[in-house]
């Protein structure tokens, strides 16, 4: 089985619609794909309706989280939530808050850019995002469109990076709260790209152990943004803590030069995730 458990559509910051994504997954020869848009389930219905024969869909989301140390320092991180019940009350309320936070954040970034003379405006960003949640990739795509930069990657490197004066932090969910929330909704939480160091600070093994104690089910080990040495470290930690190990492409369409199925999950790990879920079942095409 060829299994990719981390992809994005136009419901968040990917460039393929949910329907296009599941068709592309089958064309790439995948047997299982997870749709994990940022802080939204908005692409699920379209993906299910377009699901090709022979492809199994895991409905999920990638949750924006933060780890807070006793001294008050913050590390942002992402939690992949699989097969959770999206109608669970606490989950609904938190996702509504996060979507509003994303809109406020995007608007503030655009306002800061415009104040410094960049030819961007909020309406154009919202047009690029469509019905999906707004993220920095939409602002980056607009900067490409108006000729400020030549690529989305250049926009992040030059203008939208965390040290930039235009950067605005998100109001994310505390990660232990998020892990428990996913579990309460019958879902299975997996820590996304835990050691993707070029994205910023990463949490310690001790924090990951705390997440495991709170109900974390797995670590995304094989990811394009993690070095071989870090993958080896994560394999040892997963074995020590009894966590499932996954592999995923983190596909975003043309926003990132990574193909569907570039990294994959072992079938046994996939079966372990499905077995632990009580919220939803996989959808078989």
C-alpha positions, 0 to 999 in steps of 0.5 A, spaced: 500 500 500 502 507 498 499 511 503 500 519 504 497 522 511 499 529 510 496 533 504 493 540 503 487 543 498 484 550 497 480 549 503 487 552 506 493 553 503 494 548 497 493 549 490 489 543 488 481 543 490 479 537 494 476 534 488 483 535 484 487 532 490 484 526 491 484 525 483 491 526 483 493 522 489 490 516 485 493 518 479 500 518 483 498 511 485 496 512 492 492 507 495 490 512 501 491 519 502 489 524 508 486 531 507 489 535 513 488 542 511 490 547 516 484 548 522 479 546 517 474 541 515 472 545 509 474 540 504 472 534 506 465 533 503 468 535 496 473 530 497 468 525 499 464 526 493 470 526 488 473 520 491 476 515 485 475 508 485 480 504 489 482 510 493 481 511 501 480 517 504 482 519 511 479 525 513 483 530 518 486 537 519 492 540 521 491 544 527 496 550 529 498 549 536 503 552 541 508 549 546 509 554 552 515 553 557 514 555 564 518 561 563 513 563 558 517 562 551 513 559 545 514 554 540 509 553 534 508 546 532 502 543 528 498 537 530 495 532 525 488 530 527 485 524 524 478 521 524 475 526 529 468 527 530 468 535 527 461 536 531 464 535 538 462 541 541 469 543 544 472 542 537 467 546 533 468 552 538 476 552 538 476 551 530 471 557 529 476 561 534 482 559 530 479 561 523 477 567 526 484 568 528 487 566 521 483 572 518 485 577 523 492 575 522 492 575 514 489 582 514 494 585 519 500 582 515 497 585 508 496 592 512 503 592 514 505 590 507 501 596 504 503 601 509 510 600 506 508 601 499 507 593 497 502 593 492 497 588 496 490 589 498 486 584 503 480 583 497 486 580 492 488 575 498 481 573 500 480 572 492 486 567 492 484 564 498 477 563 495 472 559 500 479 556 504 482 559 510 487 565 509 494 563 510 501 566 508 502 562 502 496 566 499 499 573 501 506 570 498 502 568 491 499 575 491 506 578 491 508 573 486 502 575 482 504 583 482 511 582 481 514 583 487 518 576 488 519 571 483 516 565 487 512 563 493 519 561 496 522 567 495 516 571 498 517 567 505 525 568 505 525 575 503 518 578 506 514 573 510 519 569 515 518 570 522 523 575 523 520 580 518 517 586 521 511 584 517 510 577 521 504 576 525 504 571 530 498 566 530 493 565 536 494 558 537 491 552 541 496 550 547 498 543 544 497 539 550 490 542 550 489 540 543 492 533 544 486 532 549 481 535 545 482 531 539 482 524 543 475 527 546 473 527 539 474 520 537 480 522 533 488 520 533 493 526 534 500 525 530 505 530 531 507 533 524 514 534 522 517 535 529 524 536 527 523 541 521 528 545 524 529 550 518 521 552 520 524 555 527 525 553 534 523 545 535 520 542 542 525 538 546 524 530 547 521 532 554 515 536 551 514 530 546 514 525 552 508 530 555 504 530 549 505 522 549 502 522 556 496 527 554 494 522 549 499 523 543 499 517 538 504 518 533 510 522 530 511 524 523 518 521 522 519 521 514 517 528 512 521 532 506 523 538 511 527 533 516 534 531 516 536 524 516 539 524 523 533 528 526 529 522 523 533 517 526 532 521 533 525 521 532 525 513 530 528 512 537 524 517 541 517 513 538 520 507 540 521 509 547 514 512 548 510 507 544 508 512 538 506 510 531 511 513 526 508 516 519 511 518 513 508 524 509 509 529 503 505 535 506 503 536 499 501 543 497 500 543 490 504 548 486 506 552 493 511 547 494 516 543 490 513 536 493 510 531 489 504 527 493 507 520 496 514 523 496 514 520 503 509 515 505 507 511 511 507 504 513 501 500 512 502 497 519 502 504 522 496 506 518 492 500 521 494 502 528 491 509 527 485 507 524 484 502 530 485 507 535 479 512 532 472 512 534 470 518 531 470 517 524 472 511 519 476 512 513 472 513 506 473 507 501 472 509 494 
